[in-house]
Amino acid sequence: MPSASPRPNRRVVALAYPGLCAFEFGIVAEVFGLDRPEMGTDWYRFGVCAENAGTLATNAGLSVTVEHDLAMLATAGTIVIPGWRSDGAPPSPTLLEALRAAHDRGARLVTICSGAFLLAATGLLDGRRATTHWRYAERLAAAHPAITVEPDRLYVEDGALFTSAGSAAGIDLLLHLVRQDFGADAANSVARRMVVAAHRAGGQAQFIERPVPKSPDHRFAALLDRIRAEPARAWTIAEMAAAAILSPRTFVRRFRQLTGTTPGAWLVAQRLDVARVLLETSDLAMEQVAEQAGLGTAANLRLHFGRQLGIPPGQYRRQFRAQAARPARISPSADRSRPAAH
């Protein structure tokens, strides 16, 4: 009787360092480190390591005690770099080699915000796409010209390398990983517990030095909820403006002020969210996915999916399912480190 395939490696290890970015580290611990019995016994096992174990200062006036050194990286299925130090000191050859070795044996390497600079220093991003905080994008591109930096993206996936923009975009990326590993329902459950959106539309451009509106309009909130509930409806500017009790011209201006994008672009993003979930959770043909998501035709679905997400919808479906079923690259017996206390 053939032996069963090994289970995926659910060990997630966060890399700590002097000057650790506290928020970025916190969201990694929140997503992967909390006890979630509702998710079953196959949920993530979380650990923290540093190049030199011991007590490390963070950038927020508090300290963390790390018990494990870089040897823990050898047991990880996913390694998260929650930001990176801002003192300009180059990473050590030992750390760079440990990350390269982890990548070579199949671990996912994930960065949040300035963590992209450490991953870039390994050389693994050369010839690939990446992002970072919009304030650092030009610096990353200048320091590492072999990397295609995409400054408007909330996160970028290129093979087993994942990079995200500023702090909160790390949440978007981590939920994306949960979605890959356990499906849309699990990602939605974690997002609800964190009281955040399971998936945000748009890119970093909506956050660049734009003032927050002084008095958000509750009519807009009700309208956006209604559109999300009926994505396949043939929404027009005139209809949306009427629902918000505004003229079309005023509606478009207010919409951009509140969301950072146009009504049309926002509507496409919502429909792509629906299409993405259908691709993950159903075997519907592309025409059916496009119709239910409000994108009309399979050709239109492919056009917008490629523009917004960078890959065709068929490839997304195959990739999502392959990654969700991906077996471990190391034996479970190799993971002997004690799970971090929660």
Order of alpha helices (4+ residues) and beta strands (2+ residues): beta-alpha-beta-beta-beta-beta-alpha-beta-alpha-beta-alpha-beta-beta-beta-alpha-alpha-alpha-alpha-alpha-alpha-alpha-alpha-alpha
